[in-house]
Amino acid sequence: MKKTGKYTIEDFIFNQELVDLVKKGDQAGIDLFLSKFPDAKDLISDAVVLLRNLKIKEDSVPEEQVEEDLLRLQALLHKDKQRHIVWYKWSAAAVIFILISLSCLYYFSQSFWSERDSMFAMLDSLDTHVETVHIIAGDVKAEIGDNAMIRQTAVGDIVVGHNEKLKSDDIKSEVMQLVVPYGKHSKIRFSDGTVVWANSGTKLIYPKQFEADEREIYLDGEIYLEVAKDEERPFRVISKKVSIEVLGTKFNVNAYNTKSDGSVVLVEGSVKVVSKKDESLLKPNQGFFYEPIGSEVRDVDVYPYICWKDGIMELEEEESLQNILDVLSEYYHVSIKCDCDVSNEIYKGKINIDGSLEEVLYNLSQSTAFTYTKKGDSIYIYHVNNNKHRL
């Protein structure tokens, strides 16, 4: 149970005033509520994130049903009878009743509002539709320049290049949030020496300082890691779909929450991959690939899976223009529409994606003679000559 001083996170999740404010989307009211509890701001912020990610609605529920559900949740929340929570009695006429589907009720029995749930909710609340890479630490935000190296010092300072962005003393939150917009990527060196490259549209949560016995980060997106070896502190990458545990190694994780499939590809060392249905120990040049119907481990050429960290999109085989544009559309999060007469044009080679989409398309057009135009939020590709092009 997450706790700060005399408060626990449950004190605020079940606070009727805070629930009403979150339901109404009253940010000014939430800020005022925060000011009433200066020593519990982080707990309240986490509670707000959790409440925003619940399905909350007005309903009329018999009082007996309310009491039964509250008692049931209370039993699931605290198997330890010594712990106590102040429960708020809801009105029978019009209650705010938290509905999470029946399938989630079993999940409550395993762990309600656990640390992982809180982190996943926090990841879901982050927005990648922004202009610049940035780090969020509580109510402090620091913007990061393109392709700049972020460095976390042993005491928790954040340094970008040679410039100090955030001092540890100014960071009141124990967790840091890295947000990488679409069309960008970033690089961070943790205090233990581990280096992480974060791809386009990635959200990452990591601690201000790693624990003495473990190192954990939370992921929604794609990262490549070179993990500093520490046999006393395993390193874990945790996402909603898979978790990976290592001591020291190099590997790539593709785990976007918005996609049903993903992968873990190992370059060096060994990693243990755990999903909801499988557990696999990978060897170098192997990949763990998962889809809704299942997962598999297979041998791979690793570079095409990690070349994005070098700003490169490599075409292993001959690819159609349509397939290339589909990848670029996802990477830059922009709709790209191609004339059907030219969508089957064939390409082979490497594409530099280290700049803006306009720069990428311009470079392609210099060697392949197509034209493009932007209309509203979409880009249209047309008029391609020749049947095959080498980039």
Buried (B, 14 or more C-beta within 10 A) or exposed (E): BBEBEEBBBBBBBBBEEBBEBBBEEEEEBBEEBBEEBEEBBBBBBBBBBBBBBBEBEEEEBEEEEBBEBBEEBEEBBBEEEEEEBEEEEBEBEEBBBBEBEEEEEEBBEEEBBEBBBBBBBBBBBBEBEBEEBBBBBBEBEBEBEEEBBBBBBEEBBBBBEEEEBBBBEEBEBEBBBBBBBBBBBBBBBBBBEBBBBBBBBBBBBBBBBBEEEBBBBBBBBBBBBBBBBBEEBBBBBBBBBBBBBBBBBBBBBBBBBEEEBBBBBBBBBBBBBBBEEBEBEBEBEBBBBBEEEEBEBEEBEBEBBBBBBBEBBBBEEEBBBBBBBBBBBBBBBBEBBBEEEBBEBBBBEEBBBBEEBEEBBEBBBEEBEBEBEEEEEEBBBBEBEEEEBEB
